[in-house]
Structure formats: structure tokens, C-alpha cells
Amino acid sequence: MDRRKFLQTSAAFGLIAVLPAAAKEGIGEQKPTTALSGTEFDLHIKKTWVNISGKPVLANTVNDMLPAPTLHWKKGDVVTLRVTNHLDEPASLHWHGIILPYTMDGVPGVSYPGIMPGETFVYRFKVQQTGTYWYHSHTGFQEQTGLHGALVIEDDITPDVDRDYVVALYDWSDEDPDTIYRHLKVQSDYYNYHKRTIFDFAAEVRRYGLVEALKRRAMWNKMRMDDRDIADVTGATYTYCINDLQKHFYAKPGEKVRLRFINQSAMTHFDVRIPGHKMRVIAADGVAVKPVEVDDIRIAVAESYDVIVELKGDTLIYAEDMGRSGKVYAKLGSNAAAKVTLPEPYPYEPLTMVDMGMGNMKMHGMKMDAMKCGGAMHTMKPALAKPIPKTPLPKKEGIAWTMHAMNPQYRLDDPGVGLRSVKRKVLTYADLETPGIENRYPDREIVMHLTGNMERYIWAINGIPYYESEPLEFRYGERLRVTFINDTMMNHPMHLHGMWSDLEVGDKIVRKHTINVQPGSKVSLRIDVDATGKWVYHCHLLYHMGGMFREVKVIS
């Protein structure tokens, strides 16, 4: 591709992020995140001094708040949002999971040009849904620098609860995100502090014997993957946060508390628990589900879960990152000064053969199809009454496709690496069901391989990075089946703009806007193509998005 197209693509979608020095005038001081409600909103994107890790740094904020203001809407209202860009670079806001006209979606270069410095863009659309959502910048790496906030859409039907709180989880770094990305390009495991040592190999020799231990190392080396590479960016540079560093959520014993968990991170999957309490999950990605009680929830980047907790006494909302490099917590109870013991962190677990898509192999002496160890799924495999016509997509073997999952499985009951050994009930997709969804049989199917090259930190779909790709074509009115096969050893939360994704969980359906595809696995989902215009489909890990990204055109 020529230099001009590369620069255009990079500026729009985050291959290159530029954070110029802010002008001395007009820089704000951080304000507490507050809630705004109604139908008319004035939002100002600007530079603001914040102090997250102990030193003042500049962030990009909305109305000087990090996170941005929590917006409260009502179903049926027409909302007007006047967004003014006070930065000296283009900016944008995307309404994540919201069903709206594509011209209001907020993706530069696809749905509109973006918001130029000094300009105001007016978003106006009718609110057609209820639930917990969020919004964020879709320009460069601005989401990492503070441009994200919560959305709460109310209706007349609410659960019987005494308290209702937004719990926004996110990752913050004092490093310039362009620096983070450059480190990953030079050395993909730059932030990995769980690297293997000679002592790890010695432990494998004791456990498996020398020959088997050497075979295992050879297999990992052949795949050019590291079994300790759980997440690209870790607590080595990240500070993990809840809301605007909130440390206490007030509630009295005996009360029912609704917690709206939103993962507003750039790169971090969070494992959440409330010691001594069950969480009753009532919604996923803003959509009501049949209630299910769990002890732990892994929340992938861009997902949201609403839970109800019946409070027994002072406790914690406790979250740690998937790679066990850091944690964040806040008190939940009536006494902000109460002494509450932190729970023991869950043990660090390396990746296994199951994460390589080796579904027919053994792990730790157990067959891989044992559900408790996250193996191949048999009970939740989608049942298809008849063959579905398949539409082939372009593929390209090469630099952006260096690993192949040899036997990818539907693992919707797999809690994932780091949670497989936990002796508690961990929420999985297999536990969820969205009632009342008409599950029309698909008209056709497309298959997309999620691919990459960890050595060069390149991400792609079917081996083709975004800047070399052609748009996907969806047909208006069709029921499209999409199957993702993850040929990498990283999690990829895949997000489709403008339309719902109905995840196949056996004969059940879970309606979501973001679906996490685990390493070496596959998932299938169905989409009612009911929105005209141009949309995008992408991995929501910010530093993957530049390559693992597709424009979607809906054609008649």
C-alpha cells in the first residue's frame, strides 16, 4: 500500500496515535464524574490534568471528567448531543452498543469525517433500547487517554433494588499510548513480567519427564507463541481503576444493590468477585438474561454485566486483571472506614494446549473435553437442521497468519485461562440465555479467522490487515451466520456496530454487542441485518484494532 493510504488509515483507526503537546491555555483540572440526564447534552472534549498514579499528567476528557460523564437516557426519547472538540487534533465519540442511524455512529472515515479541532458535531437519534452501555472515542488511541464514559438507558420496568451503581472498570497508563504501541511492535512481550525461567522448565521435567517436557517446549516454539503471554499490556504500565478512583459504594446490610459493571478498558479483561456474596446476573451487554447466580465474572473488554447483590455486610468489589499483574477494589457497605480483608489473588495460570486449539490433546493429565478444565464442548455445540450456504471470503497466508488452531472447539463453558482451577462458580457464556429472541434460521454463513503475528505484533482477519482489505458485504434483511475461528493465543472481543449479535449456545441464544473469542476456539453467531449504511466489525483490544478491523457495507 502507498504511504498516503497508510497515513490515512493510521490516523483514522489507531495504527499511529499522536498526542501533541497541549497549549498552555484551556487545560482543565479533573472534576468528579457526575451523571447527566435529559434529552439535550453539551459535551466538550478537551485536555485535562489528572492524577491517577501519583503524578499529574494530561488526559483527553469529556467536560474535564475521567471517566466521562455518565449519561442517563430514556427509551423513546430523541437525544441531542452537541460534542465540541477543543483538542488540536481530530476527535470522535462512538455510542457503543447503541442502535442508531449509521451517520450517528461516530467512526471517522466510515460514518463521518470525525470532529475537527474547534468544531462541534451534533448527534441526534431516537433511543430504541434500555440497559447499561458506554461510549468512547474511535479516533487513534484517544480511548486509552481518557475518552470513555457510561450510558444508562432507563425504562418503566426496573428490578426491585435499593441501590443502583455504575462500576466502570478501566486501565490507565501515564505512558503515551503511542509509546506503548511502539514497545509492542519492537517486543510483543515488553510488558510481560511472568516470563519463563529455567526453574519452570525444571518443574516440567519433574512433572512430565525430560522427553515430554522437551516436546512441549518444541511445540510452543514452533507456534512462535509464549504460554506466559496472557495479555499484551499489563500492570507493568497500567493502573487499574474503578470510576473516578471511587473507593466506597454505600449500601446497608439486607439491601439489594444493582451493580452495572462496564469494562471500559483499552486492553484489560477483568475477573470480578464480591467476597462472601453471590452475584445474580440479570443482563449482559444491556440486554436482560434469565437470572443466574455466580461467584465470579470475567468481563472482556467492552462488555457489560448487570448484577444484583443482596448485601450481608461490609465487603469489597474486587477485580484483578486476567494476567494477575494487578488489582483494583472498592468497599461496598455502610461503613467507608470498615476494615475489610482483601481476598487472596487467584493463582497465575499459563496458557495450555487448549489455548492453541489442540482440542483433542490432554492437559495436566485430564482429557481436554472435560468441561471443568475448559476443554472441547459437546453439550453446547450449535445444532443445525440443514446445511447453510457459505460465502467464501478472501484469505492470505503469510506474515499476518503465523499460527493455525488445529482443532478449534466451541468452548462456551470454558471460564478461560486463570479461572479454570477456581473452585467457585464462574460465569460463562454457556450460563446465559436471552429470552424472547426469534431465532430465525440463517440464510448463509461467512467464516472469519482471527489471525496475527506476535513476533511482529501484526493483527488481521483471514491473514489480511484492515488497510489491505475490502469491505464485508451484508445483505439487508438476511439472517447471517458468522463463525469466528481464533488462530491466535490471545482473546479477541469482537464488536459489530449497528446490529445485534445472537450468540449460539447450543439451542439457546444470547444477544450481545461484543463477543469474546477465546484463544484457539471458535464461536458462531447470527445477525439480523436490519440496519442500512456503513458499519464496522473489529476486535475491541485497542492495539489490535488497526489490523483486526473490517468495514461492513449493507447492500440491498
C-alpha positions as CSV (number, residue, x, y, z in Angstrom):
1,M,0.0,0.0,0.0
2,D,1.2,3.5,-0.7
3,R,2.3,6.0,2.0
4,R,-0.7,8.2,1.7
5,K,-3.2,5.4,2.2
6,F,-1.2,4.1,5.2
7,L,-1.2,7.5,6.9
8,Q,-4.9,8.0,6.3
9,T,-5.7,4.5,7.7
10,S,-3.4,5.0,10.6
11,A,-4.8,8.4,11.6
12,A,-8.4,7.1,11.5
13,F,-8.1,3.8,13.2
14,G,-5.1,3.8,15.5
15,L,-2.1,2.4,13.8
16,I,-0.5,5.7,14.7
17,A,-1.6,7.9,17.6
18,V,-0.2,11.4,18.0
19,L,-0.6,13.3,21.3
20,P,0.8,16.8,20.6
21,A,1.8,19.0,23.5
22,A,-1.3,20.8,24.7
23,A,-1.5,24.6,24.5
24,K,-1.0,26.2,27.9
25,E,-4.4,27.9,27.7
26,G,-7.6,25.9,28.1
27,I,-6.2,23.0,30.1
28,G,-8.7,22.0,32.7
29,E,-8.5,20.3,36.2
30,Q,-10.1,17.0,36.8
31,K,-13.7,17.0,38.1
32,P,-15.6,14.2,39.7
33,T,-17.6,12.1,37.3
34,T,-21.2,13.1,37.5
35,A,-24.4,11.9,35.9
36,L,-26.2,14.0,33.2
37,S,-29.8,13.2,32.3
38,G,-32.4,14.6,29.9
39,T,-32.5,14.9,26.1
40,E,-30.1,17.7,25.5
41,F,-26.3,17.3,26.3
42,D,-23.3,19.6,25.7
43,L,-20.1,17.6,25.8
44,H,-16.7,19.2,25.5
45,I,-13.6,17.1,24.5
46,K,-10.5,18.8,26.0
47,K,-7.2,18.4,27.7
48,T,-7.3,18.0,31.4
49,W,-4.7,17.5,34.2
50,V,-5.4,14.2,36.1
51,N,-3.5,12.3,38.8
52,I,-4.2,8.6,38.6
53,S,-0.9,7.0,39.7
54,G,0.6,9.7,41.9
55,K,1.8,12.3,39.4
56,P,-0.1,14.9,37.3
57,V,-0.4,14.1,33.6
58,L,-2.5,15.3,30.7
59,A,-5.6,13.3,29.7
60,N,-8.2,13.7,27.0
61,T,-11.5,14.1,28.8
62,V,-15.2,15.0,28.3
63,N,-16.2,18.0,30.5
64,D,-12.9,17.6,32.5
65,M,-14.1,14.2,33.8
66,L,-12.4,10.8,33.7
67,P,-14.3,8.7,33.1
68,A,-16.6,11.0,31.1
69,P,-20.0,12.0,32.5
70,T,-22.5,9.1,32.9
71,L,-25.3,9.9,30.5
72,H,-28.9,8.8,31.5
73,W,-31.3,8.4,28.6
74,K,-34.9,7.1,28.4
75,K,-36.2,4.7,25.8
76,G,-38.4,6.5,23.3
77,D,-36.7,9.9,23.7
78,V,-34.9,11.7,21.0
79,V,-31.5,12.8,22.4
80,T,-29.3,15.6,21.1
81,L,-25.6,15.6,21.9
82,R,-23.6,18.6,20.9
83,V,-19.9,17.5,21.0
84,T,-17.3,20.2,20.7
85,N,-13.6,19.3,20.1
86,H,-11.2,21.6,22.0
87,L,-8.2,19.5,21.1
88,D,-5.6,20.4,18.4
89,E,-6.3,17.0,16.7
90,P,-9.5,15.3,15.3
91,A,-11.7,13.5,17.8
92,S,-14.9,11.4,17.9
93,L,-17.4,9.7,20.1
94,H,-18.9,6.3,19.4
95,W,-22.1,5.1,21.2
96,H,-21.1,1.5,21.9
97,G,-23.9,-1.0,21.5
98,I,-26.5,1.6,20.6
99,I,-28.9,1.0,17.7
100,L,-29.0,4.2,15.7
101,P,-28.6,5.6,12.1
102,Y,-25.1,4.9,10.8
103,T,-24.4,8.6,10.3
104,M,-24.6,9.0,14.1
105,D,-22.3,6.0,14.9
106,G,-19.2,8.1,15.3
107,V,-16.5,6.2,13.3
108,P,-14.1,8.5,11.4
109,G,-13.6,7.6,7.8
110,V,-16.7,5.4,7.7
111,S,-19.8,7.0,9.2
112,Y,-18.5,10.6,9.2
113,P,-15.2,12.5,8.9
114,G,-14.7,12.9,12.6
115,I,-14.9,16.2,14.7
116,M,-12.1,18.6,13.6
117,P,-10.4,20.9,16.1
118,G,-12.6,23.7,17.2
119,E,-15.7,22.2,15.6
120,T,-19.0,21.0,17.1
121,F,-20.8,17.9,15.8
122,V,-24.4,17.3,16.7
123,Y,-25.5,13.7,17.3
124,R,-29.3,13.3,17.2
125,F,-31.2,10.0,17.3
126,K,-34.1,8.2,18.9
127,V,-33.3,5.9,21.8
128,Q,-34.6,2.4,21.0
129,Q,-33.4,0.2,23.8
130,T,-32.8,0.0,27.6
131,G,-29.9,-1.1,29.7
132,T,-26.2,-0.5,30.5
133,Y,-23.8,0.7,27.7
134,W,-20.9,3.0,27.3
135,Y,-19.3,5.5,24.8
136,H,-15.8,6.2,23.8
137,S,-13.6,7.8,21.2
138,H,-13.0,6.0,17.9
139,T,-10.0,8.2,16.9
140,G,-6.4,7.0,17.3
141,F,-5.6,5.9,20.8
142,Q,-7.8,8.6,22.5
143,E,-9.9,6.0,24.3
144,Q,-6.7,5.0,26.2
145,T,-6.1,8.6,27.2
146,G,-9.5,9.1,28.9
147,L,-12.2,9.5,26.4
148,H,-14.8,6.9,27.6
149,G,-17.9,7.1,29.8
150,A,-21.0,5.1,30.9
151,L,-24.5,5.1,29.4
152,V,-27.6,4.1,31.4
153,I,-30.9,3.8,29.5
154,E,-33.9,3.6,31.7
155,D,-37.5,2.4,31.2
156,D,-40.5,2.0,33.4
157,I,-39.6,-1.6,34.4
158,T,-36.8,-1.8,37.0
159,P,-35.8,-4.6,39.3
160,D,-36.7,-4.4,43.0
161,V,-33.4,-2.9,44.3
162,D,-32.4,-0.4,46.9
163,R,-29.3,0.9,45.3
164,D,-28.1,1.3,41.7
165,Y,-24.5,2.0,40.8
166,V,-22.3,2.1,37.7
167,V,-19.0,0.3,38.2
168,A,-16.7,1.4,35.3
169,L,-13.5,-0.6,35.2
170,Y,-10.6,0.6,33.0
171,D,-6.9,0.7,32.6
172,W,-4.8,3.8,32.7
173,S,-1.2,4.4,31.9
174,D,0.9,7.5,32.3
175,E,2.8,6.4,29.2
176,D,1.8,7.9,25.9
177,P,-0.2,5.2,24.1
178,D,1.9,5.7,21.0
179,T,4.9,4.7,23.2
180,I,3.0,1.6,24.4
181,Y,2.3,0.6,20.8
182,R,5.9,1.2,19.8
183,H,7.1,-1.1,22.6
184,L,4.7,-3.8,21.5
185,K,5.9,-3.5,17.9
186,V,9.5,-3.8,18.9
187,Q,9.0,-6.6,21.5
188,S,5.5,-8.0,21.8
189,D,6.1,-9.3,25.4
190,Y,7.6,-6.0,26.6
191,Y,5.1,-5.7,29.4
192,N,5.1,-9.4,30.4
193,Y,6.7,-9.9,33.8
194,H,5.7,-13.5,34.0
195,K,8.3,-14.8,31.6
196,R,9.5,-18.4,31.8
197,T,12.7,-19.3,33.6
198,I,15.0,-22.3,33.9
199,F,13.1,-23.2,37.1
200,D,9.8,-23.5,35.2
201,F,11.4,-25.9,32.7
202,A,12.9,-27.9,35.6
203,A,9.4,-28.2,37.2
204,E,8.1,-29.5,33.8
205,V,10.8,-32.1,33.7
206,R,9.9,-33.3,37.2
207,R,6.2,-33.5,36.2
208,Y,6.4,-34.9,32.7
209,G,9.9,-36.3,32.2
210,L,12.6,-34.8,30.1
211,V,11.4,-36.1,26.7
212,E,7.8,-34.9,27.2
213,A,9.0,-31.6,28.6
214,L,11.2,-31.0,25.5
215,K,8.3,-31.9,23.2
216,R,6.1,-29.4,24.9
217,R,8.7,-26.6,24.6
218,A,9.3,-27.5,20.9
219,M,5.6,-27.3,20.2
220,W,5.3,-23.8,21.7
221,N,8.4,-22.7,19.9
222,K,7.1,-24.0,16.6
223,M,4.0,-21.9,17.0
224,R,6.1,-18.9,17.8
225,M,4.0,-18.3,20.9
226,D,4.7,-17.9,24.6
227,D,2.5,-19.7,27.1
228,R,3.0,-16.8,29.5
229,D,1.8,-14.2,27.1
230,I,-1.7,-13.8,28.6
231,A,-2.2,-10.1,27.8
232,D,-0.2,-7.7,25.7
233,V,-0.3,-4.8,28.2
234,T,-0.2,-5.4,32.0
235,G,0.2,-3.8,35.4
236,A,3.8,-3.1,34.4
237,T,2.4,0.2,33.0
238,Y,-1.3,0.1,33.8
239,T,-3.0,1.4,36.9
240,Y,-6.4,-0.3,37.2
241,C,-9.3,1.9,38.1
242,I,-12.9,1.9,39.3
243,N,-14.9,5.0,38.2
244,D,-13.0,8.2,39.1
245,L,-10.9,6.3,41.7
246,Q,-14.0,5.6,43.7
247,K,-13.2,3.7,46.9
248,H,-16.7,3.2,48.5
249,F,-20.2,2.3,47.4
250,Y,-22.7,2.9,50.1
251,A,-25.3,0.2,51.0
252,K,-26.8,-1.2,54.2
253,P,-26.9,-4.8,55.2
254,G,-30.0,-6.5,53.9
255,E,-30.3,-4.2,50.9
256,K,-30.4,-5.3,47.3
257,V,-27.7,-3.5,45.2
258,R,-27.7,-3.3,41.4
259,L,-24.1,-3.0,40.1
260,R,-23.7,-2.1,36.4
261,F,-20.3,-3.4,35.5
262,I,-18.8,-2.0,32.4
263,N,-15.3,-2.8,31.1
264,Q,-14.2,0.5,29.6
265,S,-10.6,-0.7,29.2
266,A,-8.3,-0.4,26.2
267,M,-6.7,-3.8,26.7
268,T,-7.7,-5.5,30.0
269,H,-10.1,-8.3,30.8
270,F,-11.2,-8.1,34.4
271,D,-12.1,-11.0,36.8
272,V,-14.6,-9.7,39.3
273,R,-15.9,-11.0,42.6
274,I,-17.6,-9.8,45.8
275,P,-16.2,-11.8,48.7
276,G,-18.8,-13.6,50.7
277,H,-21.6,-12.8,48.2
278,K,-23.2,-14.3,45.2
279,M,-23.9,-12.1,42.2
280,R,-27.2,-12.6,40.4
281,V,-26.6,-11.7,36.7
282,I,-29.6,-10.1,35.2
283,A,-28.3,-8.5,32.0
284,A,-25.4,-8.9,29.5
285,D,-24.4,-6.0,27.3
286,G,-27.5,-4.2,28.2
287,V,-29.9,-7.0,27.4
288,A,-31.9,-8.9,30.0
289,V,-31.0,-12.5,30.5
290,K,-32.5,-15.3,32.6
291,P,-31.0,-14.7,36.0
292,V,-28.1,-16.8,37.0
293,E,-26.1,-16.8,40.3
294,V,-22.3,-16.9,40.2
295,D,-19.3,-16.2,42.3
296,D,-17.0,-14.8,39.7
297,I,-17.4,-13.0,36.4
298,R,-14.7,-12.4,33.7
299,I,-15.6,-9.2,31.8
300,A,-14.0,-8.9,28.5
301,V,-13.0,-5.5,27.1
302,A,-16.2,-3.6,26.0
303,E,-18.6,-6.0,27.7
304,S,-21.1,-5.0,30.4
305,Y,-22.9,-7.1,33.0
306,D,-25.7,-6.0,35.4
307,V,-25.8,-8.0,38.7
308,I,-27.8,-7.8,41.9
309,V,-26.1,-8.4,45.2
310,E,-28.0,-9.0,48.5
311,L,-25.7,-7.3,50.9
312,K,-24.8,-9.3,54.1
313,G,-22.3,-6.8,55.5
314,D,-19.3,-4.7,54.6
315,T,-17.4,-6.3,51.7
316,L,-15.4,-5.4,48.6
317,I,-15.9,-5.1,44.9
318,Y,-12.7,-6.8,43.8
319,A,-11.3,-7.0,40.3
320,E,-7.9,-8.3,39.0
321,D,-6.7,-8.5,35.5
322,M,-6.7,-11.8,33.7
323,G,-2.9,-12.0,33.7
324,R,-2.7,-11.4,37.5
325,S,-0.5,-8.4,37.2
326,G,-2.6,-6.0,39.2
327,K,-5.9,-5.4,41.0
328,V,-8.4,-2.7,42.0
329,Y,-11.1,-2.7,44.6
330,A,-13.7,-0.5,46.4
331,K,-15.6,-1.1,49.6
332,L,-19.3,-2.0,49.4
333,G,-21.2,-1.4,52.6
334,S,-22.4,1.1,55.1
335,N,-19.0,2.0,56.7
336,A,-16.4,3.5,54.4
337,A,-13.8,3.1,57.2
338,A,-14.6,-0.6,57.8
339,K,-11.6,-2.9,57.8
340,V,-12.2,-5.4,55.1
341,T,-9.7,-8.1,54.3
342,L,-8.5,-8.4,50.7
343,P,-9.1,-11.8,49.2
344,E,-6.2,-14.0,48.1
345,P,-5.4,-13.3,44.4
346,Y,-6.2,-16.2,42.1
347,P,-3.0,-18.1,41.1
348,Y,-1.3,-17.2,37.8
349,E,-2.0,-19.8,35.2
350,P,-0.1,-20.1,31.9
351,L,-1.7,-20.9,28.6
352,T,-2.2,-24.6,27.8
353,M,-2.6,-26.7,24.7
354,V,-6.3,-26.0,24.7
355,D,-5.5,-22.3,24.0
356,M,-3.5,-23.5,21.0
357,G,-6.6,-25.1,19.5
358,M,-5.4,-28.6,20.3
359,G,-8.8,-29.8,21.4
360,N,-8.0,-33.5,21.2
361,M,-5.0,-33.4,23.4
362,K,-4.6,-33.8,27.2
363,M,-3.9,-31.1,29.7
364,H,-2.5,-31.7,33.2
365,G,-3.3,-35.4,32.9
366,M,-7.0,-34.8,32.1
367,K,-8.8,-35.2,28.8
368,M,-9.3,-31.9,27.1
369,D,-13.1,-32.5,26.6
370,A,-13.6,-32.4,30.4
371,M,-15.7,-29.2,31.0
372,K,-14.0,-28.4,34.3
373,C,-10.7,-27.9,32.6
374,G,-12.1,-25.8,29.7
375,G,-11.9,-28.3,27.0
376,A,-13.9,-29.1,23.9
377,M,-17.6,-28.6,24.2
378,H,-20.1,-31.3,23.3
379,T,-23.3,-30.2,25.0
380,M,-23.3,-26.6,23.8
381,K,-22.3,-27.2,20.1
382,P,-24.9,-25.5,17.9
383,A,-27.4,-27.9,16.3
384,L,-28.0,-27.2,12.6
385,A,-31.1,-28.6,11.0
386,K,-29.7,-28.4,7.5
387,P,-26.5,-27.1,5.7
388,I,-26.1,-23.4,5.4
389,P,-24.8,-21.9,2.2
390,K,-21.3,-20.5,2.8
391,T,-19.9,-17.3,1.2
392,P,-16.1,-17.6,0.9
393,L,-14.1,-14.6,2.0
394,P,-10.6,-13.6,0.7
395,K,-7.7,-15.2,2.6
396,K,-4.0,-14.5,2.6
397,E,-1.4,-16.9,4.1
398,G,1.7,-15.1,5.1
399,I,3.1,-12.6,7.6
400,A,-0.2,-11.9,9.3
401,W,-1.2,-15.5,9.8
402,T,1.6,-17.5,11.5
403,M,-0.5,-19.8,13.7
404,H,-3.3,-22.2,12.9
405,A,-5.6,-23.7,15.6
406,M,-5.5,-27.4,14.5
407,N,-8.8,-28.4,16.2
408,P,-10.7,-25.4,17.4
409,Q,-13.7,-26.1,19.6
410,Y,-16.8,-24.4,20.8
411,R,-15.8,-23.8,24.4
412,L,-18.6,-21.6,25.7
413,D,-18.5,-23.2,29.1
414,D,-14.7,-22.6,29.5
415,P,-14.1,-19.9,32.1
416,G,-10.7,-19.3,30.4
417,V,-7.1,-19.2,31.5
418,G,-6.7,-18.1,35.1
419,L,-10.1,-19.3,36.2
420,R,-10.1,-23.0,35.2
421,S,-8.8,-24.1,38.6
422,V,-11.0,-21.8,40.6
423,K,-13.3,-23.9,42.9
424,R,-16.2,-21.5,42.6
425,K,-19.0,-20.8,40.1
426,V,-17.6,-18.7,37.3
427,L,-19.9,-17.2,34.8
428,T,-19.5,-18.5,31.2
429,Y,-21.5,-17.8,28.0
430,A,-23.0,-21.3,28.5
431,D,-24.8,-20.0,31.5
432,L,-26.6,-17.2,29.7
433,E,-29.9,-17.1,27.8
434,T,-31.8,-14.1,26.4
435,P,-35.5,-14.9,26.5
436,G,-37.9,-13.9,23.7
437,I,-35.5,-13.8,20.8
438,E,-36.8,-15.1,17.5
439,N,-34.0,-17.3,16.3
440,R,-34.7,-17.4,12.5
441,Y,-32.6,-19.9,10.6
442,P,-29.6,-18.4,8.8
443,D,-29.7,-17.7,5.1
444,R,-25.9,-18.0,4.7
445,E,-22.7,-18.2,6.6
446,I,-19.3,-16.5,6.5
447,V,-16.2,-17.7,8.3
448,M,-13.6,-15.3,9.6
449,H,-10.2,-16.4,11.0
450,L,-8.8,-14.1,13.6
451,T,-5.1,-14.1,12.8
452,G,-1.8,-12.5,13.7
453,N,1.9,-12.5,14.1
454,M,3.0,-12.0,17.7
455,E,6.7,-11.6,16.8
456,R,5.9,-8.5,14.7
457,Y,2.7,-7.6,16.5
458,I,0.5,-7.7,13.5
459,W,-3.2,-8.4,13.7
460,A,-5.6,-9.3,10.9
461,I,-8.7,-11.2,9.7
462,N,-8.1,-14.1,7.4
463,G,-4.5,-13.0,7.2
464,I,-5.4,-9.6,5.7
465,P,-4.9,-6.5,7.8
466,Y,-7.5,-3.8,7.5
467,Y,-5.5,-1.5,5.3
468,E,-5.3,-4.3,2.6
469,S,-8.9,-5.4,3.0
470,E,-12.2,-4.9,1.1
471,P,-15.4,-4.2,2.9
472,L,-17.6,-7.1,4.1
473,E,-21.0,-7.1,2.3
474,F,-24.1,-7.9,4.3
475,R,-27.5,-8.1,2.6
476,Y,-30.3,-6.1,4.0
477,G,-33.0,-8.3,5.5
478,E,-30.9,-11.5,5.7
479,R,-30.2,-13.6,8.8
480,L,-26.4,-14.0,8.5
481,R,-24.4,-16.6,10.4
482,V,-20.8,-15.6,11.3
483,T,-18.3,-18.1,12.6
484,F,-15.1,-16.9,14.1
485,I,-12.1,-19.2,14.4
486,N,-9.3,-17.8,16.6
487,D,-6.0,-18.8,15.2
488,T,-4.1,-16.9,17.9
489,M,-3.4,-17.4,21.5
490,M,-5.0,-14.1,22.6
491,N,-8.6,-13.3,23.5
492,H,-10.4,-11.2,20.9
493,P,-13.6,-9.4,21.9
494,M,-15.3,-8.9,18.6
495,H,-17.7,-6.0,18.3
496,L,-20.2,-5.3,15.5
497,H,-21.6,-1.8,15.2
498,G,-25.2,-1.1,14.4
499,M,-26.7,-4.6,14.8
500,W,-27.1,-7.2,17.5
501,S,-25.1,-10.5,17.6
502,D,-27.1,-13.5,18.7
503,L,-24.5,-16.0,20.1
504,E,-25.4,-19.6,19.5
505,V,-25.2,-21.5,22.8
506,G,-26.5,-25.0,21.9
507,D,-30.1,-24.4,21.2
508,K,-30.1,-21.2,23.2
509,I,-29.4,-17.6,22.1
510,V,-27.5,-14.9,23.9
511,R,-27.9,-11.4,22.5
512,K,-24.8,-9.3,22.8
513,H,-23.0,-6.4,21.1
514,T,-19.5,-7.8,22.0
515,I,-18.5,-11.5,21.9
516,N,-15.2,-12.6,23.3
517,V,-13.5,-15.3,21.2
518,Q,-11.0,-17.3,23.4
519,P,-7.6,-18.5,22.1
520,G,-7.7,-21.5,19.8
521,S,-11.6,-21.6,19.9
522,K,-14.5,-20.9,17.7
523,V,-17.9,-19.3,18.1
524,S,-20.9,-18.9,15.9
525,L,-23.5,-16.1,16.0
526,R,-26.4,-14.9,14.0
527,I,-27.1,-11.4,12.8
528,D,-30.4,-9.9,11.6
529,V,-29.1,-7.4,9.0
530,D,-31.7,-4.8,9.7
531,A,-29.7,-1.6,9.5
532,T,-28.7,0.2,6.3
533,G,-25.5,2.1,5.7
534,K,-21.8,1.5,6.5
535,W,-20.7,-0.1,9.8
536,V,-17.5,-1.7,11.2
537,Y,-16.6,-5.0,12.8
538,H,-13.5,-5.2,14.9
539,C,-11.6,-6.6,17.8
540,H,-12.1,-4.2,20.7
541,L,-8.5,-4.5,22.0
542,L,-7.3,-1.1,21.1
543,Y,-3.8,-2.1,19.9
544,H,-5.3,-4.9,17.8
545,M,-7.9,-2.7,16.2
546,G,-5.7,-1.2,13.5
547,G,-5.4,-4.6,11.7
548,M,-8.3,-6.7,13.1
549,F,-10.9,-4.5,11.6
550,R,-13.4,-4.5,8.7
551,E,-15.7,-2.1,7.2
552,V,-19.2,-3.5,6.7
553,K,-21.5,-2.4,3.8
554,V,-25.1,-3.3,3.9
555,I,-26.4,-3.8,0.4
556,S,-30.0,-4.3,-0.9
